[in-house]
Amino acid sequence: MRTVEEALQALSRLTNYERTRADGPRAFDLSRPAGLLERLGAPHRRLGARVVQVAGTKGKGSTARFVDGIFRAAGLRTARFLSPHLESVRERIAVDGVLIEEAAFAAHVERVLDAVDGETTFFEALLAAACLHFAEHRTDAAVLEVGLGGRLDATTAVPATHTVITEISYDHTEILGSSLEEIAAEKAGTIRHGVPVWSGVDPRSAAGRVIAAIAGEREAPLWHVPAPEGVHADASGLSYRGVRLPVFGRHQAQNAALAVAAAGQPWEVAARGLETTTQPGCCELRGRVLLDGAHTVSSIHATLRAVADHFPGSRPELVFALAQDKDLDAIAAALAPAVAGVTCTLVDERRGRTAAALALHPAWEGRAVPLDDARAALRRAQEAAGPHGLVLVTGSLYLAGALRPHV
């Protein structure tokens, strides 16, 4: 029997089309993950009466967690598949909110590895292991977060009864397309014939029109869930419809509204689910450190709005890392006026920009200091902020995950 570390190493040796194939989604084929699942006994067909797939550029992880929390509040046994993870790969697979045990993770991965072919990807194998775990626990409902895109994402090989599409913005343009219409078409590829869809995308926008057209072609009922009104933000968190949510950022109220609509439970049940659902690494306040994995221009703006709403007048110390494929110019231009000091660092040596390269960006106007060690970068920012100041950690979910245990 493998350990978790050995299982993860074995998974990591599988093909990683998500990052290595230049032709992006065209390199994918849903028959591959579907075939793997069938060889394993079709566990993806035994996840429960409700299977909710959540796609989108921003907010899909938070929305998935909210749906899961609402279903649990309704007394359902839930399966939850998320990606990526912050600290442990086991975070991706949970039943009733409890992470998969180490022994079960290793055992399911072992079984999956015995069934893979030479083209199976890391993500496809993880999804298969998750389905084995969920089927074994006889869950009543499942929530699956799309990994990348949607049209050809492995989660789309799992039959769904509900489709949710969160906000659409620019990300992974080298794979999903250079326009919002192209990106929306990839996300809307999750829509099945006749399966209802809940969307947070403005139906008057270009992306919204694409989603509506695809839903119409597939005879899928489509509901638009607008940004909610009456949201109150302060230093203690967020209030939505009179319910205190343990999260920060007004954008989380939109995610909560989508989850409430898709889950279809009475408000009293939904409220219990929302008020107990945390969002690790998503505008998560720990002490005086706000951890957020924002890495697109639109998500950075949402994070800065959260800082302004919850901590008015604050100019936080910034700890910053960013992958090479992200828009450094636009992100740095957005962050620079809103922060005091800047400490640049590196957590993902394979895909991240170096601390030195980040610190040289002209938007910082010479204020940025490079520190390759992320924990040292955090300590520097905390010292500069003082006991009552705020530290903002953003630019990379990997950075949020690496620093979360040390806050």
Secondary structure as a PSIPRED ss2 file (coil, helix, strand):
# PSIPRED VFORMAT (PSIPRED V4.0)

   1 M C   1.000  0.000  0.000
   2 R C   1.000  0.000  0.000
   3 T C   1.000  0.000  0.000
   4 V H   0.000  1.000  0.000
   5 E H   0.000  1.000  0.000
   6 E H   0.000  1.000  0.000
   7 A H   0.000  1.000  0.000
   8 L H   0.000  1.000  0.000
   9 Q H   0.000  1.000  0.000
  10 A H   0.000  1.000  0.000
  11 L H   0.000  1.000  0.000
  12 S H   0.000  1.000  0.000
  13 R C   1.000  0.000  0.000
  14 L C   1.000  0.000  0.000
  15 T E   0.000  0.000  1.000
  16 N C   1.000  0.000  0.000
  17 Y H   0.000  1.000  0.000
  18 E H   0.000  1.000  0.000
  19 R H   0.000  1.000  0.000
  20 T H   0.000  1.000  0.000
  21 R C   1.000  0.000  0.000
  22 A C   1.000  0.000  0.000
  23 D C   1.000  0.000  0.000
  24 G H   0.000  1.000  0.000
  25 P H   0.000  1.000  0.000
  26 R H   0.000  1.000  0.000
  27 A H   0.000  1.000  0.000
  28 F C   1.000  0.000  0.000
  29 D C   1.000  0.000  0.000
  30 L C   1.000  0.000  0.000
  31 S H   0.000  1.000  0.000
  32 R H   0.000  1.000  0.000
  33 P H   0.000  1.000  0.000
  34 A H   0.000  1.000  0.000
  35 G H   0.000  1.000  0.000
  36 L H   0.000  1.000  0.000
  37 L H   0.000  1.000  0.000
  38 E H   0.000  1.000  0.000
  39 R H   0.000  1.000  0.000
  40 L C   1.000  0.000  0.000
  41 G C   1.000  0.000  0.000
  42 A C   1.000  0.000  0.000
  43 P H   0.000  1.000  0.000
  44 H H   0.000  1.000  0.000
  45 R H   0.000  1.000  0.000
  46 R C   1.000  0.000  0.000
  47 L C   1.000  0.000  0.000
  48 G C   1.000  0.000  0.000
  49 A C   1.000  0.000  0.000
  50 R E   0.000  0.000  1.000
  51 V E   0.000  0.000  1.000
  52 V E   0.000  0.000  1.000
  53 Q E   0.000  0.000  1.000
  54 V E   0.000  0.000  1.000
  55 A E   0.000  0.000  1.000
  56 G C   1.000  0.000  0.000
  57 T C   1.000  0.000  0.000
  58 K E   0.000  0.000  1.000
  59 G C   1.000  0.000  0.000
  60 K H   0.000  1.000  0.000
  61 G H   0.000  1.000  0.000
  62 S H   0.000  1.000  0.000
  63 T H   0.000  1.000  0.000
  64 A H   0.000  1.000  0.000
  65 R H   0.000  1.000  0.000
  66 F H   0.000  1.000  0.000
  67 V H   0.000  1.000  0.000
  68 D H   0.000  1.000  0.000
  69 G H   0.000  1.000  0.000
  70 I H   0.000  1.000  0.000
  71 F H   0.000  1.000  0.000
  72 R H   0.000  1.000  0.000
  73 A H   0.000  1.000  0.000
  74 A C   1.000  0.000  0.000
  75 G C   1.000  0.000  0.000
  76 L C   1.000  0.000  0.000
  77 R C   1.000  0.000  0.000
  78 T E   0.000  0.000  1.000
  79 A E   0.000  0.000  1.000
  80 R E   0.000  0.000  1.000
  81 F E   0.000  0.000  1.000
  82 L C   1.000  0.000  0.000
  83 S C   1.000  0.000  0.000
  84 P C   1.000  0.000  0.000
  85 H C   1.000  0.000  0.000
  86 L C   1.000  0.000  0.000
  87 E C   1.000  0.000  0.000
  88 S C   1.000  0.000  0.000
  89 V H   0.000  1.000  0.000
  90 R H   0.000  1.000  0.000
  91 E H   0.000  1.000  0.000
  92 R H   0.000  1.000  0.000
  93 I E   0.000  0.000  1.000
  94 A E   0.000  0.000  1.000
  95 V E   0.000  0.000  1.000
  96 D C   1.000  0.000  0.000
  97 G C   1.000  0.000  0.000
  98 V E   0.000  0.000  1.000
  99 L E   0.000  0.000  1.000
 100 I C   1.000  0.000  0.000
 101 E C   1.000  0.000  0.000
 102 E H   0.000  1.000  0.000
 103 A H   0.000  1.000  0.000
 104 A H   0.000  1.000  0.000
 105 F H   0.000  1.000  0.000
 106 A H   0.000  1.000  0.000
 107 A H   0.000  1.000  0.000
 108 H H   0.000  1.000  0.000
 109 V H   0.000  1.000  0.000
 110 E H   0.000  1.000  0.000
 111 R H   0.000  1.000  0.000
 112 V H   0.000  1.000  0.000
 113 L H   0.000  1.000  0.000
 114 D H   0.000  1.000  0.000
 115 A H   0.000  1.000  0.000
 116 V C   1.000  0.000  0.000
 117 D C   1.000  0.000  0.000
 118 G C   1.000  0.000  0.000
 119 E C   1.000  0.000  0.000
 120 T C   1.000  0.000  0.000
 121 T E   0.000  0.000  1.000
 122 F H   0.000  1.000  0.000
 123 F H   0.000  1.000  0.000
 124 E H   0.000  1.000  0.000
 125 A H   0.000  1.000  0.000
 126 L H   0.000  1.000  0.000
 127 L H   0.000  1.000  0.000
 128 A H   0.000  1.000  0.000
 129 A H   0.000  1.000  0.000
 130 A H   0.000  1.000  0.000
 131 C H   0.000  1.000  0.000
 132 L H   0.000  1.000  0.000
 133 H H   0.000  1.000  0.000
 134 F H   0.000  1.000  0.000
 135 A H   0.000  1.000  0.000
 136 E H   0.000  1.000  0.000
 137 H C   1.000  0.000  0.000
 138 R C   1.000  0.000  0.000
 139 T C   1.000  0.000  0.000
 140 D C   1.000  0.000  0.000
 141 A E   0.000  0.000  1.000
 142 A E   0.000  0.000  1.000
 143 V E   0.000  0.000  1.000
 144 L E   0.000  0.000  1.000
 145 E E   0.000  0.000  1.000
 146 V C   1.000  0.000  0.000
 147 G C   1.000  0.000  0.000
 148 L C   1.000  0.000  0.000
 149 G C   1.000  0.000  0.000
 150 G C   1.000  0.000  0.000
 151 R C   1.000  0.000  0.000
 152 L C   1.000  0.000  0.000
 153 D C   1.000  0.000  0.000
 154 A H   0.000  1.000  0.000
 155 T H   0.000  1.000  0.000
 156 T H   0.000  1.000  0.000
 157 A H   0.000  1.000  0.000
 158 V C   1.000  0.000  0.000
 159 P C   1.000  0.000  0.000
 160 A C   1.000  0.000  0.000
 161 T C   1.000  0.000  0.000
 162 H E   0.000  0.000  1.000
 163 T E   0.000  0.000  1.000
 164 V E   0.000  0.000  1.000
 165 I E   0.000  0.000  1.000
 166 T C   1.000  0.000  0.000
 167 E E   0.000  0.000  1.000
 168 I C   1.000  0.000  0.000
 169 S C   1.000  0.000  0.000
 170 Y C   1.000  0.000  0.000
 171 D C   1.000  0.000  0.000
 172 H C   1.000  0.000  0.000
 173 T H   0.000  1.000  0.000
 174 E H   0.000  1.000  0.000
 175 I H   0.000  1.000  0.000
 176 L H   0.000  1.000  0.000
 177 G C   1.000  0.000  0.000
 178 S C   1.000  0.000  0.000
 179 S C   1.000  0.000  0.000
 180 L H   0.000  1.000  0.000
 181 E H   0.000  1.000  0.000
 182 E H   0.000  1.000  0.000
 183 I H   0.000  1.000  0.000
 184 A H   0.000  1.000  0.000
 185 A H   0.000  1.000  0.000
 186 E H   0.000  1.000  0.000
 187 K H   0.000  1.000  0.000
 188 A H   0.000  1.000  0.000
 189 G H   0.000  1.000  0.000
 190 T H   0.000  1.000  0.000
 191 I C   1.000  0.000  0.000
 192 R C   1.000  0.000  0.000
 193 H C   1.000  0.000  0.000
 194 G C   1.000  0.000  0.000
 195 V C   1.000  0.000  0.000
 196 P C   1.000  0.000  0.000
 197 V E   0.000  0.000  1.000
 198 W E   0.000  0.000  1.000
 199 S E   0.000  0.000  1.000
 200 G C   1.000  0.000  0.000
 201 V C   1.000  0.000  0.000
 202 D C   1.000  0.000  0.000
 203 P C   1.000  0.000  0.000
 204 R C   1.000  0.000  0.000
 205 S C   1.000  0.000  0.000
 206 A H   0.000  1.000  0.000
 207 A H   0.000  1.000  0.000
 208 G H   0.000  1.000  0.000
 209 R H   0.000  1.000  0.000
 210 V H   0.000  1.000  0.000
 211 I H   0.000  1.000  0.000
 212 A H   0.000  1.000  0.000
 213 A H   0.000  1.000  0.000
 214 I H   0.000  1.000  0.000
 215 A H   0.000  1.000  0.000
 216 G H   0.000  1.000  0.000
 217 E H   0.000  1.000  0.000
 218 R C   1.000  0.000  0.000
 219 E C   1.000  0.000  0.000
 220 A C   1.000  0.000  0.000
 221 P C   1.000  0.000  0.000
 222 L E   0.000  0.000  1.000
 223 W E   0.000  0.000  1.000
 224 H E   0.000  0.000  1.000
 225 V C   1.000  0.000  0.000
 226 P C   1.000  0.000  0.000
 227 A C   1.000  0.000  0.000
 228 P C   1.000  0.000  0.000
 229 E C   1.000  0.000  0.000
 230 G C   1.000  0.000  0.000
 231 V C   1.000  0.000  0.000
 232 H E   0.000  0.000  1.000
 233 A E   0.000  0.000  1.000
 234 D E   0.000  0.000  1.000
 235 A C   1.000  0.000  0.000
 236 S C   1.000  0.000  0.000
 237 G E   0.000  0.000  1.000
 238 L E   0.000  0.000  1.000
 239 S E   0.000  0.000  1.000
 240 Y E   0.000  0.000  1.000
 241 R C   1.000  0.000  0.000
 242 G C   1.000  0.000  0.000
 243 V E   0.000  0.000  1.000
 244 R E   0.000  0.000  1.000
 245 L E   0.000  0.000  1.000
 246 P C   1.000  0.000  0.000
 247 V C   1.000  0.000  0.000
 248 F C   1.000  0.000  0.000
 249 G C   1.000  0.000  0.000
 250 R C   1.000  0.000  0.000
 251 H H   0.000  1.000  0.000
 252 Q H   0.000  1.000  0.000
 253 A H   0.000  1.000  0.000
 254 Q H   0.000  1.000  0.000
 255 N H   0.000  1.000  0.000
 256 A H   0.000  1.000  0.000
 257 A H   0.000  1.000  0.000
 258 L H   0.000  1.000  0.000
 259 A H   0.000  1.000  0.000
 260 V H   0.000  1.000  0.000
 261 A H   0.000  1.000  0.000
 262 A H   0.000  1.000  0.000
 263 A H   0.000  1.000  0.000
 264 G C   1.000  0.000  0.000
 265 Q C   1.000  0.000  0.000
 266 P C   1.000  0.000  0.000
 267 W H   0.000  1.000  0.000
 268 E H   0.000  1.000  0.000
 269 V H   0.000  1.000  0.000
 270 A H   0.000  1.000  0.000
 271 A H   0.000  1.000  0.000
 272 R H   0.000  1.000  0.000
 273 G H   0.000  1.000  0.000
 274 L H   0.000  1.000  0.000
 275 E H   0.000  1.000  0.000
 276 T C   1.000  0.000  0.000
 277 T C   1.000  0.000  0.000
 278 T C   1.000  0.000  0.000
 279 Q C   1.000  0.000  0.000
 280 P C   1.000  0.000  0.000
 281 G C   1.000  0.000  0.000
 282 C C   1.000  0.000  0.000
 283 C C   1.000  0.000  0.000
 284 E E   0.000  0.000  1.000
 285 L E   0.000  0.000  1.000
 286 R E   0.000  0.000  1.000
 287 G C   1.000  0.000  0.000
 288 R C   1.000  0.000  0.000
 289 V E   0.000  0.000  1.000
 290 L E   0.000  0.000  1.000
 291 L E   0.000  0.000  1.000
 292 D C   1.000  0.000  0.000
 293 G C   1.000  0.000  0.000
 294 A C   1.000  0.000  0.000
 295 H C   1.000  0.000  0.000
 296 T C   1.000  0.000  0.000
 297 V H   0.000  1.000  0.000
 298 S H   0.000  1.000  0.000
 299 S H   0.000  1.000  0.000
 300 I H   0.000  1.000  0.000
 301 H H   0.000  1.000  0.000
 302 A H   0.000  1.000  0.000
 303 T H   0.000  1.000  0.000
 304 L H   0.000  1.000  0.000
 305 R H   0.000  1.000  0.000
 306 A H   0.000  1.000  0.000
 307 V H   0.000  1.000  0.000
 308 A H   0.000  1.000  0.000
 309 D H   0.000  1.000  0.000
 310 H H   0.000  1.000  0.000
 311 F C   1.000  0.000  0.000
 312 P C   1.000  0.000  0.000
 313 G C   1.000  0.000  0.000
 314 S C   1.000  0.000  0.000
 315 R C   1.000  0.000  0.000
 316 P C   1.000  0.000  0.000
 317 E E   0.000  0.000  1.000
 318 L E   0.000  0.000  1.000
 319 V E   0.000  0.000  1.000
 320 F E   0.000  0.000  1.000
 321 A C   1.000  0.000  0.000
 322 L C   1.000  0.000  0.000
 323 A E   0.000  0.000  1.000
 324 Q C   1.000  0.000  0.000
 325 D C   1.000  0.000  0.000
 326 K C   1.000  0.000  0.000
 327 D C   1.000  0.000  0.000
 328 L H   0.000  1.000  0.000
 329 D H   0.000  1.000  0.000
 330 A H   0.000  1.000  0.000
 331 I H   0.000  1.000  0.000
 332 A H   0.000  1.000  0.000
 333 A H   0.000  1.000  0.000
 334 A H   0.000  1.000  0.000
 335 L H   0.000  1.000  0.000
 336 A H   0.000  1.000  0.000
 337 P H   0.000  1.000  0.000
 338 A H   0.000  1.000  0.000
 339 V C   1.000  0.000  0.000
 340 A C   1.000  0.000  0.000
 341 G C   1.000  0.000  0.000
 342 V E   0.000  0.000  1.000
 343 T E   0.000  0.000  1.000
 344 C E   0.000  0.000  1.000
 345 T C   1.000  0.000  0.000
 346 L C   1.000  0.000  0.000
 347 V C   1.000  0.000  0.000
 348 D C   1.000  0.000  0.000
 349 E C   1.000  0.000  0.000
 350 R C   1.000  0.000  0.000
 351 R C   1.000  0.000  0.000
 352 G E   0.000  0.000  1.000
 353 R C   1.000  0.000  0.000
 354 T C   1.000  0.000  0.000
 355 A H   0.000  1.000  0.000
 356 A H   0.000  1.000  0.000
 357 A H   0.000  1.000  0.000
 358 L H   0.000  1.000  0.000
 359 A H   0.000  1.000  0.000
 360 L C   1.000  0.000  0.000
 361 H C   1.000  0.000  0.000
 362 P H   0.000  1.000  0.000
 363 A H   0.000  1.000  0.000
 364 W H   0.000  1.000  0.000
 365 E C   1.000  0.000  0.000
 366 G C   1.000  0.000  0.000
 367 R C   1.000  0.000  0.000
 368 A E   0.000  0.000  1.000
 369 V E   0.000  0.000  1.000
 370 P E   0.000  0.000  1.000
 371 L C   1.000  0.000  0.000
 372 D C   1.000  0.000  0.000
 373 D C   1.000  0.000  0.000
 374 A H   0.000  1.000  0.000
 375 R H   0.000  1.000  0.000
 376 A H   0.000  1.000  0.000
 377 A H   0.000  1.000  0.000
 378 L H   0.000  1.000  0.000
 379 R H   0.000  1.000  0.000
 380 R H   0.000  1.000  0.000
 381 A H   0.000  1.000  0.000
 382 Q H   0.000  1.000  0.000
 383 E H   0.000  1.000  0.000
 384 A H   0.000  1.000  0.000
 385 A H   0.000  1.000  0.000
 386 G C   1.000  0.000  0.000
 387 P C   1.000  0.000  0.000
 388 H C   1.000  0.000  0.000
 389 G C   1.000  0.000  0.000
 390 L C   1.000  0.000  0.000
 391 V E   0.000  0.000  1.000
 392 L E   0.000  0.000  1.000
 393 V E   0.000  0.000  1.000
 394 T E   0.000  0.000  1.000
 395 G C   1.000  0.000  0.000
 396 S C   1.000  0.000  0.000
 397 L H   0.000  1.000  0.000
 398 Y H   0.000  1.000  0.000
 399 L H   0.000  1.000  0.000
 400 A H   0.000  1.000  0.000
 401 G H   0.000  1.000  0.000
 402 A H   0.000  1.000  0.000
 403 L H   0.000  1.000  0.000
 404 R H   0.000  1.000  0.000
 405 P H   0.000  1.000  0.000
 406 H H   0.000  1.000  0.000
 407 V C   1.000  0.000  0.000
